[in-house]
């Protein structure tokens, strides 16, 4: 593949939020609908549709080492606001299974950007510019920095966009743009991107 003009990359959690969870008939009485989606699903779907309409590829980062943690996190987010204790663990397992199956299927639809493990320089930049975030840890995780390192090295003729809900990215968006030429797009604002 030749050099691509703009690239639109999604972290694993944002990709998983594109999944529509089918509620089995036996549980529909508790939900009054047949599917569940993540809060930002409509906005993510709108961006994905825009990319498809312009025949633009979408990207993900590999390897996806913490995908199981992300699947559980997204399952919990999808179930936020629902009182599911009555449904027990079986229903949550059903959602996790659907997200796992979706992840296996979607991997074929996204092009890959390889994470880079050489992050010492990136780590120094963050350590020198540490910010107070609402997260427990103010410092981006090594996996976050590997994403930045891999994306920075990825050849692109135009702009690079990273769509994420992770505050470790958008909390440092100006720093990441200045040092790595990557635009961080908050997941809940991704539908406003012009493609």
N, C-alpha and C positions, 0 to 999 in steps of 0.2 A: 504494500500500500504506500502511496506517495505521501508527501507531507500534507497534513490536514490543516485547514485554515484555523478555525476555532475548535477547541475540544471542550466537551461537557462531561465531567466525571462525577460519579456519585459514590459516596461511601456506602459500606454494606448495609448500614441501618436504613439509609434512605431508599436503597433498592428494595429491601424487604418490605418497606411500607407501600410498595406498589401492589402488594398481594391483596386480593379480595378473599376474605375467609368465608367459605360456604358454611352456613349453620345447618347442621343435620336437622332433619324434620323434628326429631324428638326433643330438640332444644329450642325450636323457634318460638314456642309459647312464651319463653322468658325474654325474648328480644323483639318481637313484633316485626321482624324483618328477616330476610333470607341470607343476607351477607353482612359482614362486619369489615370495616376498613380503618386504617390509621387516620388520625386527625388531619394530617397533611396530604392524604391520598389524592384529593381532587387537584391540588396545586401541583403535586409531582406528576400526576397523569397528564395534566395540561401541558407541562413542559415536555414530557415524553412524546406526546402527540405532535407538538410543534416540531420537535427534532425529526420525527417520522415524516411529517408533511414536507420537510425540506431535505429529506434523504440524508440527514446528518447522523453519524454514529453516536452511540452513547458508550461511556467507558466505566469500567470498574477497576478496583485495585486488587492485585494478587501478590502473594498468597493471602487468602482470607483465613488467618490463623484463629481469630476469635469469633468465628461465625456462629458457633453454638451460643455463646453469650449474647450476641446481637439478636439471634432468633428469640431467645427468652425475653430480652429487653423489649423487642417489638411486640411480642405476644402480650406482655404486661401493659404496654401502652395502648394496644387495641382494646384491651379489657378494662381500661381505666373508666371509672364512672359506672360500671356495671357491678351489681351485687351478685357475684357468681358462686359464693360459698355453697349455696344450695346445690349447685351443679357438680361440685367436687372436682377433683384433680383430673378426672377423665376428660372433661370438656377442654381444659387447658392443654392437655396432651394432644387432643384433636387439633387445636390451633397450632401448636408447635409442629405437629406432623405436616400440616398444610403449608406452613412457612418453610419447612425443610424441603418439601417437595417443590415448592415455588422457587426456592433458591437454586435447586438442581436444574430446573427448567430455564430460569432466567440467565444463568451463567452463559448460555449459548447465544443470548441476544445482545450481550455487552462485550465490546472489545476490551482487551486487557492492557493495563499499565502496570508494570512490575514495580513493586515497592523496592526501595534501595536501603540496605542495612547500614550504609555509611552515613551516619547522622551526627557525628561529633561536632562538626561546624554548625549544624542546625541547632543542636542542643545548646551550644554556647550562645547563640543569638537569643534563644528563648530565656536562658538563665540570666543574661544581661538585661533583659527587658521584661522580667517577670511581672505579671499583672494579677490583681485580685479578681478572681472569678467567683461565680456563685457555686461552682463545683467544689467538691472536697479537695481536689488537687488542682492547684493553679497552673501547674506545668503540664503541657501536652505529653501524652504517653509516647513511648518509643514507636508504637505502631502508627500514631498520628504523624510523627516526624519521618517515618519511613515512607508514608504516603506522600508527604511534601517533597522528600528527596527524589522519589521515583517520578513524580509529576514534573518536578523542576527539570529533570533530565530528558523528559519525553519531548521529542521534536514536534513543534507546532508552529505554523506560519502566523497564526493570529493570537487570540487571547485564550487563556486557560481558565476554565470555570470549575470550581469544586463545590458541589451541592452537599450540604451537611447540616444536621441539627446540632452537631457537637460544638459546645462552647469553646473547646480547645482550639477549634478552627476559627469560628466567627469572633471570638473574644480577642483574637490576635490578627484579624483580617488585614488591617493596615500594615502591620509588620510583615505578614506573609506576602502581601502585594509588593511592598517596597523591596524585600530581599529575594523573593523567588518568582515574582511576576505571575502570581496565581491569584485570581479573583475568588474570594470566598463568598458564596451565595447562601444565605440562610434558607434552610429548607422551606420554611413557610413563606418565603418571598420568591421562590424559584419560578413561579408562573409569570412573573413580571419581566423575565429575561427576554430580550429581543434576539431571535435566532436568524 
